[in-house]
Amino acid sequence: MTATHEVDSLSIVRLVLGIARLGEVDLRGWWRSHGLDSAGRYVLSGLLPRTWRSAALELDVASAARLHDELLGRPSALHIFSDHLPFRRSATAWLAEQKTASPDPLFDAMQAWDEVEARSCLAQWTSGVDMSGGEVLGSGLLLGRLTHAEANDQHLLPGLGRRLAAAYLDQGAKLRPPYVDLVA
């Protein structure tokens, strides 16, 4: 793995986990999960004293993926938690690695987030992303179309991940999952 690819991968992991945390009950409440909030900490830290924060974010990511799939209703609507893009897989692999590593400072930072801090961090992590051209369709926010070749293009994926993540920032309590349509 090249150094640039590793940096891009860690940036995407941070975005996926940041959006997963943003959707928790104590922040936006989109997926009704309690991963890193006080309820999640109370339950999970008793069961998994050393790895509870990784487990908490794994649960957040799974909850987010389920809700996105439910709201968008079709596998060709690719979102940041989609099985057809590498973002969620990278985040869950990183979380699995963290179970045997020294605690990453990202856990403490995300655990301390309130909604203002979450938005601020995510805005900084996605700065410079062009958000023009999104269209509300049904229960989602269509950001564009992607071919199979583009969905596998390692040079396009980091920008796509940043654009998908940035689209969550202007959403309120009602979630409209940002997605791109997979076309032939």
C-alpha positions as protocol buffer text, in pm:
chain_id: "A"
residue {
  index: 1
  type: MET
  ca { x: 0 y: 0 z: 0 }
}
residue {
  index: 2
  type: THR
  ca { x: 141 y: 338 z: -95 }
}
residue {
  index: 3
  type: ALA
  ca { x: 167 y: 619 z: 159 }
}
residue {
  index: 4
  type: THR
  ca { x: -89 y: 829 z: -35 }
}
residue {
  index: 5
  type: HIS
  ca { x: -336 y: 540 z: -49 }
}
residue {
  index: 6
  type: GLU
  ca { x: -290 y: 481 z: 326 }
}
residue {
  index: 7
  type: VAL
  ca { x: -359 y: 851 z: 402 }
}
residue {
  index: 8
  type: ASP
  ca { x: -668 y: 846 z: 178 }
}
residue {
  index: 9
  type: SER
  ca { x: -787 y: 526 z: 345 }
}
residue {
  index: 10
  type: LEU
  ca { x: -745 y: 671 z: 696 }
}
residue {
  index: 11
  type: SER
  ca { x: -923 y: 990 z: 590 }
}
residue {
  index: 12
  type: ILE
  ca { x: -1216 y: 789 z: 460 }
}
residue {
  index: 13
  type: VAL
  ca { x: -1222 y: 575 z: 776 }
}
residue {
  index: 14
  type: ARG
  ca { x: -1238 y: 892 z: 984 }
}
residue {
  index: 15
  type: LEU
  ca { x: -1527 y: 1024 z: 771 }
}
residue {
  index: 16
  type: VAL
  ca { x: -1728 y: 701 z: 786 }
}
residue {
  index: 17
  type: LEU
  ca { x: -1685 y: 679 z: 1163 }
}
residue {
  index: 18
  type: GLY
  ca { x: -1760 y: 1050 z: 1201 }
}
residue {
  index: 19
  type: ILE
  ca { x: -2088 y: 1018 z: 1012 }
}
residue {
  index: 20
  type: ALA
  ca { x: -2173 y: 702 z: 1210 }
}
residue {
  index: 21
  type: ARG
  ca { x: -2112 y: 894 z: 1534 }
}
residue {
  index: 22
  type: LEU
  ca { x: -2309 y: 1198 z: 1409 }
}
residue {
  index: 23
  type: GLY
  ca { x: -2614 y: 974 z: 1364 }
}
residue {
  index: 24
  type: GLU
  ca { x: -2614 y: 854 z: 1727 }
}
residue {
  index: 25
  type: VAL
  ca { x: -2904 y: 942 z: 1958 }
}
residue {
  index: 26
  type: ASP
  ca { x: -2714 y: 1211 z: 2153 }
}
residue {
  index: 27
  type: LEU
  ca { x: -2627 y: 1399 z: 1832 }
}
residue {
  index: 28
  type: ARG
  ca { x: -2864 y: 1375 z: 1531 }
}
residue {
  index: 29
  type: GLY
  ca { x: -3049 y: 1056 z: 1633 }
}
residue {
  index: 30
  type: TRP
  ca { x: -3078 y: 919 z: 1281 }
}
residue {
  index: 31
  type: TRP
  ca { x: -3013 y: 553 z: 1362 }
}
residue {
  index: 32
  type: ARG
  ca { x: -3117 y: 548 z: 1726 }
}
residue {
  index: 33
  type: SER
  ca { x: -2791 y: 388 z: 1838 }
}
residue {
  index: 34
  type: HIS
  ca { x: -2603 y: 472 z: 2157 }
}
residue {
  index: 35
  type: GLY
  ca { x: -2248 y: 372 z: 2063 }
}
residue {
  index: 36
  type: LEU
  ca { x: -2023 y: 634 z: 2222 }
}
residue {
  index: 37
  type: ASP
  ca { x: -2281 y: 822 z: 2426 }
}
residue {
  index: 38
  type: SER
  ca { x: -2323 y: 769 z: 2801 }
}
residue {
  index: 39
  type: ALA
  ca { x: -2571 y: 480 z: 2760 }
}
residue {
  index: 40
  type: GLY
  ca { x: -2345 y: 300 z: 2514 }
}
residue {
  index: 41
  type: ARG
  ca { x: -2043 y: 356 z: 2735 }
}
residue {
  index: 42
  type: TYR
  ca { x: -2229 y: 221 z: 3040 }
}
residue {
  index: 43
  type: VAL
  ca { x: -2348 y: -97 z: 2869 }
}
residue {
  index: 44
  type: LEU
  ca { x: -2055 y: -175 z: 2642 }
}
residue {
  index: 45
  type: SER
  ca { x: -1769 y: -84 z: 2875 }
}
residue {
  index: 46
  type: GLY
  ca { x: -1903 y: -334 z: 3127 }
}
residue {
  index: 47
  type: LEU
  ca { x: -1919 y: -610 z: 2868 }
}
residue {
  index: 48
  type: LEU
  ca { x: -1605 y: -524 z: 2670 }
}
residue {
  index: 49
  type: PRO
  ca { x: -1380 y: -316 z: 2898 }
}
residue {
  index: 50
  type: ARG
  ca { x: -1086 y: -286 z: 2656 }
}
residue {
  index: 51
  type: THR
  ca { x: -1259 y: -283 z: 2318 }
}
residue {
  index: 52
  type: TRP
  ca { x: -1594 y: -122 z: 2387 }
}
residue {
  index: 53
  type: ARG
  ca { x: -1533 y: 188 z: 2172 }
}
residue {
  index: 54
  type: SER
  ca { x: -1448 y: -19 z: 1864 }
}
residue {
  index: 55
  type: ALA
  ca { x: -1759 y: -230 z: 1926 }
}
residue {
  index: 56
  type: ALA
  ca { x: -1969 y: 84 z: 1976 }
}
residue {
  index: 57
  type: LEU
  ca { x: -1865 y: 229 z: 1642 }
}
residue {
  index: 58
  type: GLU
  ca { x: -1911 y: -109 z: 1470 }
}
residue {
  index: 59
  type: LEU
  ca { x: -2270 y: -105 z: 1596 }
}
residue {
  index: 60
  type: ASP
  ca { x: -2316 y: 254 z: 1474 }
}
residue {
  index: 61
  type: VAL
  ca { x: -2185 y: 165 z: 1128 }
}
residue {
  index: 62
  type: ALA
  ca { x: -2411 y: -142 z: 1108 }
}
residue {
  index: 63
  type: SER
  ca { x: -2714 y: 62 z: 1219 }
}
residue {
  index: 64
  type: ALA
  ca { x: -2635 y: 334 z: 967 }
}
residue {
  index: 65
  type: ALA
  ca { x: -2592 y: 85 z: 682 }
}
residue {
  index: 66
  type: ARG
  ca { x: -2923 y: -83 z: 763 }
}
residue {
  index: 67
  type: LEU
  ca { x: -3114 y: 246 z: 775 }
}
residue {
  index: 68
  type: HIS
  ca { x: -2956 y: 372 z: 452 }
}
residue {
  index: 69
  type: ASP
  ca { x: -3046 y: 50 z: 271 }
}
residue {
  index: 70
  type: GLU
  ca { x: -3399 y: 66 z: 410 }
}
residue {
  index: 71
  type: LEU
  ca { x: -3455 y: 432 z: 312 }
}
residue {
  index: 72
  type: LEU
  ca { x: -3298 y: 405 z: -34 }
}
residue {
  index: 73
  type: GLY
  ca { x: -3448 y: 64 z: -106 }
}
residue {
  index: 74
  type: ARG
  ca { x: -3221 y: -57 z: -385 }
}
residue {
  index: 75
  type: PRO
  ca { x: -2864 y: -184 z: -412 }
}
residue {
  index: 76
  type: SER
  ca { x: -2781 y: 50 z: -701 }
}
residue {
  index: 77
  type: ALA
  ca { x: -2811 y: 352 z: -468 }
}
residue {
  index: 78
  type: LEU
  ca { x: -2453 y: 368 z: -341 }
}
residue {
  index: 79
  type: HIS
  ca { x: -2404 y: 547 z: -9 }
}
residue {
  index: 80
  type: ILE
  ca { x: -2108 y: 587 z: 224 }
}
residue {
  index: 81
  type: PHE
  ca { x: -2209 y: 268 z: 413 }
}
residue {
  index: 82
  type: SER
  ca { x: -2288 y: 70 z: 95 }
}
residue {
  index: 83
  type: ASP
  ca { x: -2161 y: -284 z: 41 }
}
residue {
  index: 84
  type: HIS
  ca { x: -2065 y: -185 z: -315 }
}
residue {
  index: 85
  type: LEU
  ca { x: -1812 y: 79 z: -210 }
}
residue {
  index: 86
  type: PRO
  ca { x: -1499 y: 20 z: 1 }
}
residue {
  index: 87
  type: PHE
  ca { x: -1566 y: 287 z: 265 }
}
residue {
  index: 88
  type: ARG
  ca { x: -1756 y: 81 z: 523 }
}
residue {
  index: 89
  type: ARG
  ca { x: -1525 y: -218 z: 478 }
}
residue {
  index: 90
  type: SER
  ca { x: -1221 y: 5 z: 540 }
}
residue {
  index: 91
  type: ALA
  ca { x: -1379 y: 151 z: 852 }
}
residue {
  index: 92
  type: THR
  ca { x: -1480 y: -185 z: 999 }
}
residue {
  index: 93
  type: ALA
  ca { x: -1134 y: -330 z: 921 }
}
residue {
  index: 94
  type: TRP
  ca { x: -971 y: -35 z: 1099 }
}
residue {
  index: 95
  type: LEU
  ca { x: -1201 y: -84 z: 1398 }
}
residue {
  index: 96
  type: ALA
  ca { x: -1109 y: -453 z: 1412 }
}
residue {
  index: 97
  type: GLU
  ca { x: -738 y: -361 z: 1410 }
}
residue {
  index: 98
  type: GLN
  ca { x: -796 y: -115 z: 1695 }
}
residue {
  index: 99
  type: LYS
  ca { x: -906 y: -398 z: 1922 }
}
residue {
  index: 100
  type: THR
  ca { x: -544 y: -513 z: 1945 }
}
residue {
  index: 101
  type: ALA
  ca { x: -374 y: -171 z: 1929 }
}
residue {
  index: 102
  type: SER
  ca { x: -323 y: 113 z: 2171 }
}
residue {
  index: 103
  type: PRO
  ca { x: -635 y: 332 z: 2187 }
}
residue {
  index: 104
  type: ASP
  ca { x: -643 y: 581 z: 1902 }
}
residue {
  index: 105
  type: PRO
  ca { x: -708 y: 946 z: 2004 }
}
residue {
  index: 106
  type: LEU
  ca { x: -993 y: 953 z: 1752 }
}
residue {
  index: 107
  type: PHE
  ca { x: -1205 y: 751 z: 1996 }
}
residue {
  index: 108
  type: ASP
  ca { x: -1167 y: 1008 z: 2275 }
}
residue {
  index: 109
  type: ALA
  ca { x: -1234 y: 1295 z: 2036 }
}
residue {
  index: 110
  type: MET
  ca { x: -1553 y: 1142 z: 1895 }
}
residue {
  index: 111
  type: GLN
  ca { x: -1675 y: 1035 z: 2236 }
}
residue {
  index: 112
  type: ALA
  ca { x: -1650 y: 1397 z: 2356 }
}
residue {
  index: 113
  type: TRP
  ca { x: -1840 y: 1538 z: 2056 }
}
residue {
  index: 114
  type: ASP
  ca { x: -2151 y: 1742 z: 2090 }
}
residue {
  index: 115
  type: GLU
  ca { x: -2337 y: 1830 z: 1771 }
}
residue {
  index: 116
  type: VAL
  ca { x: -2145 y: 2155 z: 1715 }
}
residue {
  index: 117
  type: GLU
  ca { x: -1806 y: 1984 z: 1756 }
}
residue {
  index: 118
  type: ALA
  ca { x: -1914 y: 1695 z: 1532 }
}
residue {
  index: 119
  type: ARG
  ca { x: -2021 y: 1931 z: 1254 }
}
residue {
  index: 120
  type: SER
  ca { x: -1705 y: 2137 z: 1294 }
}
residue {
  index: 121
  type: CYS
  ca { x: -1474 y: 1834 z: 1267 }
}
residue {
  index: 122
  type: LEU
  ca { x: -1663 y: 1686 z: 974 }
}
residue {
  index: 123
  type: ALA
  ca { x: -1668 y: 2023 z: 796 }
}
residue {
  index: 124
  type: GLN
  ca { x: -1292 y: 2051 z: 842 }
}
residue {
  index: 125
  type: TRP
  ca { x: -1238 y: 1694 z: 717 }
}
residue {
  index: 126
  type: THR
  ca { x: -1449 y: 1764 z: 406 }
}
residue {
  index: 127
  type: SER
  ca { x: -1337 y: 2123 z: 341 }
}
residue {
  index: 128
  type: GLY
  ca { x: -1323 y: 2224 z: -21 }
}
residue {
  index: 129
  type: VAL
  ca { x: -1580 y: 1969 z: -138 }
}
residue {
  index: 130
  type: ASP
  ca { x: -1810 y: 2102 z: -410 }
}
residue {
  index: 131
  type: MET
  ca { x: -2167 y: 2026 z: -301 }
}
residue {
  index: 132
  type: SER
  ca { x: -2347 y: 2176 z: -600 }
}
residue {
  index: 133
  type: GLY
  ca { x: -2585 y: 1960 z: -796 }
}
residue {
  index: 134
  type: GLY
  ca { x: -2749 y: 1745 z: -529 }
}
residue {
  index: 135
  type: GLU
  ca { x: -3114 y: 1659 z: -589 }
}
residue {
  index: 136
  type: VAL
  ca { x: -3371 y: 1538 z: -337 }
}
residue {
  index: 137
  type: LEU
  ca { x: -3531 y: 1225 z: -481 }
}
residue {
  index: 138
  type: GLY
  ca { x: -3772 y: 1024 z: -268 }
}
residue {
  index: 139
  type: SER
  ca { x: -3615 y: 974 z: 72 }
}
residue {
  index: 140
  type: GLY
  ca { x: -3257 y: 1032 z: -48 }
}
residue {
  index: 141
  type: LEU
  ca { x: -3025 y: 1299 z: -181 }
}
residue {
  index: 142
  type: LEU
  ca { x: -2893 y: 1206 z: -526 }
}
residue {
  index: 143
  type: LEU
  ca { x: -2542 y: 1344 z: -579 }
}
residue {
  index: 144
  type: GLY
  ca { x: -2478 y: 1198 z: -923 }
}
residue {
  index: 145
  type: ARG
  ca { x: -2422 y: 882 z: -1121 }
}
residue {
  index: 146
  type: LEU
  ca { x: -2135 y: 638 z: -1121 }
}
residue {
  index: 147
  type: THR
  ca { x: -2039 y: 361 z: -1361 }
}
residue {
  index: 148
  type: HIS
  ca { x: -1899 y: 27 z: -1243 }
}
residue {
  index: 149
  type: ALA
  ca { x: -1554 y: 135 z: -1364 }
}
residue {
  index: 150
  type: GLU
  ca { x: -1574 y: 462 z: -1169 }
}
residue {
  index: 151
  type: ALA
  ca { x: -1693 y: 275 z: -858 }
}
residue {
  index: 152
  type: ASN
  ca { x: -1368 y: 77 z: -871 }
}
residue {
  index: 153
  type: ASP
  ca { x: -1138 y: 368 z: -962 }
}
residue {
  index: 154
  type: GLN
  ca { x: -900 y: 416 z: -667 }
}
residue {
  index: 155
  type: HIS
  ca { x: -831 y: 774 z: -778 }
}
residue {
  index: 156
  type: LEU
  ca { x: -1199 y: 880 z: -778 }
}
residue {
  index: 157
  type: LEU
  ca { x: -1309 y: 705 z: -458 }
}
residue {
  index: 158
  type: PRO
  ca { x: -1153 y: 942 z: -200 }
}
residue {
  index: 159
  type: GLY
  ca { x: -1327 y: 1241 z: -358 }
}
residue {
  index: 160
  type: LEU
  ca { x: -1655 y: 1050 z: -373 }
}
residue {
  index: 161
  type: GLY
  ca { x: -1624 y: 953 z: -5 }
}
residue {
  index: 162
  type: ARG
  ca { x: -1558 y: 1314 z: 94 }
}
residue {
  index: 163
  type: ARG
  ca { x: -1855 y: 1437 z: -112 }
}
residue {
  index: 164
  type: LEU
  ca { x: -2089 y: 1176 z: 34 }
}
residue {
  index: 165
  type: ALA
  ca { x: -1975 y: 1266 z: 388 }
}
residue {
  index: 166
  type: ALA
  ca { x: -2007 y: 1642 z: 332 }
}
residue {
  index: 167
  type: ALA
  ca { x: -2370 y: 1600 z: 226 }
}
residue {
  index: 168
  type: TYR
  ca { x: -2467 y: 1502 z: 582 }
}
residue {
  index: 169
  type: LEU
  ca { x: -2361 y: 1834 z: 731 }
}
residue {
  index: 170
  type: ASP
  ca { x: -2657 y: 2045 z: 617 }
}
residue {
  index: 171
  type: GLN
  ca { x: -2915 y: 1784 z: 716 }
}
residue {
  index: 172
  type: GLY
  ca { x: -3126 y: 1826 z: 1023 }
}
residue {
  index: 173
  type: ALA
  ca { x: -3324 y: 1571 z: 1221 }
}
residue {
  index: 174
  type: LYS
  ca { x: -3475 y: 1416 z: 907 }
}
residue {
  index: 175
  type: LEU
  ca { x: -3213 y: 1209 z: 728 }
}
residue {
  index: 176
  type: ARG
  ca { x: -3196 y: 1210 z: 349 }
}
residue {
  index: 177
  type: PRO
  ca { x: -2913 y: 966 z: 280 }
}
residue {
  index: 178
  type: PRO
  ca { x: -2672 y: 1105 z: 19 }
}
residue {
  index: 179
  type: TYR
  ca { x: -2604 y: 858 z: -259 }
}
residue {
  index: 180
  type: VAL
  ca { x: -2493 y: 812 z: -617 }
}
residue {
  index: 181
  type: ASP
  ca { x: -2674 y: 593 z: -865 }
}
residue {
  index: 182
  type: LEU
  ca { x: -2479 y: 301 z: -1007 }
}
residue {
  index: 183
  type: VAL
  ca { x: -2538 y: 294 z: -1384 }
}
residue {
  index: 184
  type: ALA
  ca { x: -2435 y: 49 z: -1654 }
}
